[in-house]
Amino acid sequence: MKNYLIVGGSSGIGLKIAQLLQGPEREIIIASRKRENVPEHFHAGHIEIDISEQAFDDEMLPETLQGVVYCPGTIKLRPFHRLKDDDFVNDFSINVMGAVRTVRVCLPLLKKSAEGASIVLFSTVAVETGMPYHASIASAKGAVQGLTRSLAAEFAPEIRVNAIAPSLTDTPLAQQFLSTDQKRKLAAERHPLQRYGKPEDCAHLAVFLLENESSWITGQIFHVDGGMSSIK
Ligand SMILES: NC(=O)c1ccc[n+]([C@@H]2O[C@H](COP(=O)([O-])OP(=O)(O)OC[C@H]3O[C@@H](n4cnc5c(N)ncnc54)[C@H](OP(=O)(O)O)[C@@H]3O)[C@@H](O)[C@H]2O)c1
């Protein structure tokens, strides 16, 4: 049996990852603040946790893990002069410290995986491409990218660590930017590939990064962004 922990697997990209990963000989464990957000028909374990404030207890998790995905994130966009210290601290707490706490507890369980293990973290297009009003989230996700590369170096060759940096993707987190036809049209047009993201755009890559087909890939930041970070 292969065990996968998807922190933030009850919604958006994380839920799609959990659904795509499902299969025989695979146990999916979702962690999020509210169990009721996990679709009723979906067969997965659930751990109720606010990862910005708590860490996992050992006994909540299986003895070994083959993969861990950390999805919780924030999109608090404000002009810099309106961002308070607390906004930066809160973004850092959820995006970075939640991932740090998760990896710390999971590390011994990932090390026990005989066939190797994989960690997938989430960044944002706004680290590579400077965007107005993104100072707080881009700072936090920049730290996630540093964490990704540091851990990839430290944990090789047993555990691979990669991150995905999406652009605007149609999930509950991004609803404020896609709430009208006009916003959707403009969001699509901003991307060279003329659409905003679907959860499966990132989820398929995350599943690939968890599986053995990606066993020679670590320390990478993957830009799943409709071309936004690299072409005009
Ligand atoms: N969607 C975008 O446009 C976009 C763009 C760039 C980057 N990203 C990044 O992509 C990742 C996935 O985003 P998404 O759009 O799929 O988000 P989402 O739909 O809001 O899902 C977030 C998941 O994390 C859980 N979560 C949030 N806060 C938590 C906490 N404190 N403790 C435990 N669980 C928590 C949520 O469940 P509960 O509410 O039940 O806790 C939910 O399962 C994020 O890291 C985000 O920053 C997204």
The ligand as an SDF file (V2000), in Angstrom:
LIG
                    3D

 48 52  0  0  0  0  0  0  0  0999 V2000
   -5.8480   29.3140   -7.4340 N   0  0  0  0  0  0  0  0  0  0  0  0
   -4.9380   30.1720   -7.8960 C   0  0  0  0  0  0  0  0  0  0  0  0
   -5.2270   31.0630   -8.7100 O   0  0  0  0  0  0  0  0  0  0  0  0
   -3.5050   30.0570   -7.4430 C   0  0  0  0  0  0  0  0  0  0  0  0
   -2.5480   30.8960   -8.0480 C   0  0  0  0  0  0  0  0  0  0  0  0
   -1.2160   30.8210   -7.6240 C   0  0  0  0  0  0  0  0  0  0  0  0
   -0.8530   29.9290   -6.6310 C   0  0  0  0  0  0  0  0  0  0  0  0
   -1.8140   29.1160   -6.0860 N   0  0  0  0  0  0  0  0  0  0  0  0
   -1.3890   28.2060   -5.0070 C   0  0  0  0  0  0  0  0  0  0  0  0
   -1.8660   26.9010   -5.2710 O   0  0  0  0  0  0  0  0  0  0  0  0
   -2.1290   26.2280   -4.0230 C   0  0  0  0  0  0  0  0  0  0  0  0
   -3.5100   25.5860   -4.0570 C   0  0  0  0  0  0  0  0  0  0  0  0
   -4.4650   26.6190   -4.1830 O   0  0  0  0  0  0  0  0  0  0  0  0
   -6.0340   26.3970   -4.4680 P   0  0  0  0  0  0  0  0  0  0  0  0
   -6.4350   27.5090   -5.3520 O   0  0  0  0  0  0  0  0  0  0  0  0
   -6.2970   24.9920   -4.8600 O   0  0  0  0  0  0  0  0  0  0  0  0
   -6.6170   26.6950   -2.9850 O   0  0  0  0  0  0  0  0  0  0  0  0
   -8.0420   26.3480   -2.3220 P   0  0  0  0  0  0  0  0  0  0  0  0
   -9.0460   25.9410   -3.3210 O   0  0  0  0  0  0  0  0  0  0  0  0
   -8.3480   27.5000   -1.4130 O   0  0  0  0  0  0  0  0  0  0  0  0
   -7.6890   25.0750   -1.4030 O   0  0  0  0  0  0  0  0  0  0  0  0
   -6.8970   25.2550   -0.2690 C   0  0  0  0  0  0  0  0  0  0  0  0
   -6.9340   23.9860    0.5640 C   0  0  0  0  0  0  0  0  0  0  0  0
   -6.1310   24.1880    1.7210 O   0  0  0  0  0  0  0  0  0  0  0  0
   -6.9120   23.9780    2.8980 C   0  0  0  0  0  0  0  0  0  0  0  0
   -6.4380   24.9440    3.9040 N   0  0  0  0  0  0  0  0  0  0  0  0
   -6.4230   26.2930    3.8000 C   0  0  0  0  0  0  0  0  0  0  0  0
   -5.9340   26.8310    4.9150 N   0  0  0  0  0  0  0  0  0  0  0  0
   -5.6220   25.8010    5.7360 C   0  0  0  0  0  0  0  0  0  0  0  0
   -5.0850   25.7110    7.0500 C   0  0  0  0  0  0  0  0  0  0  0  0
   -4.7550   26.8180    7.7660 N   0  0  0  0  0  0  0  0  0  0  0  0
   -4.8980   24.4850    7.6080 N   0  0  0  0  0  0  0  0  0  0  0  0
   -5.2280   23.3640    6.9160 C   0  0  0  0  0  0  0  0  0  0  0  0
   -5.7440   23.3840    5.6770 N   0  0  0  0  0  0  0  0  0  0  0  0
   -5.9360   24.5950    5.0870 C   0  0  0  0  0  0  0  0  0  0  0  0
   -8.3520   24.2020    2.4660 C   0  0  0  0  0  0  0  0  0  0  0  0
   -9.2990   23.4670    3.2680 O   0  0  0  0  0  0  0  0  0  0  0  0
  -10.0320   24.0990    4.5730 P   0  0  0  0  0  0  0  0  0  0  0  0
  -10.6010   25.4060    4.1590 O   0  0  0  0  0  0  0  0  0  0  0  0
  -11.0460   23.0700    4.9790 O   0  0  0  0  0  0  0  0  0  0  0  0
   -8.9490   24.2300    5.6040 O   0  0  0  0  0  0  0  0  0  0  0  0
   -8.3180   23.6150    1.0660 C   0  0  0  0  0  0  0  0  0  0  0  0
   -8.4130   22.1980    1.1250 O   0  0  0  0  0  0  0  0  0  0  0  0
   -1.9770   27.3010   -2.9350 C   0  0  0  0  0  0  0  0  0  0  0  0
   -0.7260   27.1400   -2.2840 O   0  0  0  0  0  0  0  0  0  0  0  0
   -2.0050   28.6110   -3.6810 C   0  0  0  0  0  0  0  0  0  0  0  0
   -1.2450   29.6250   -3.0410 O   0  0  0  0  0  0  0  0  0  0  0  0
   -3.1160   29.1540   -6.4590 C   0  0  0  0  0  0  0  0  0  0  0  0
  1  2  1  0
  2  3  2  0
  2  4  1  0
  4  5  1  0
  4 48  2  0
  5  6  2  0
  6  7  1  0
  7  8  2  0
  8  9  1  0
  8 48  1  0
  9 10  1  0
  9 46  1  0
 10 11  1  0
 11 12  1  0
 11 44  1  0
 12 13  1  0
 13 14  1  0
 14 15  2  0
 14 16  1  0
 14 17  1  0
 17 18  1  0
 18 19  2  0
 18 20  1  0
 18 21  1  0
 21 22  1  0
 22 23  1  0
 23 24  1  0
 23 42  1  0
 24 25  1  0
 25 26  1  0
 25 36  1  0
 26 27  1  0
 26 35  1  0
 27 28  2  0
 28 29  1  0
 29 30  1  0
 29 35  2  0
 30 31  1  0
 30 32  2  0
 32 33  1  0
 33 34  2  0
 34 35  1  0
 36 37  1  0
 36 42  1  0
 37 38  1  0
 38 39  2  0
 38 40  1  0
 38 41  1  0
 42 43  1  0
 44 45  1  0
 44 46  1  0
 46 47  1  0
M  CHG  2   8   1  16  -1
M  END
$$$$
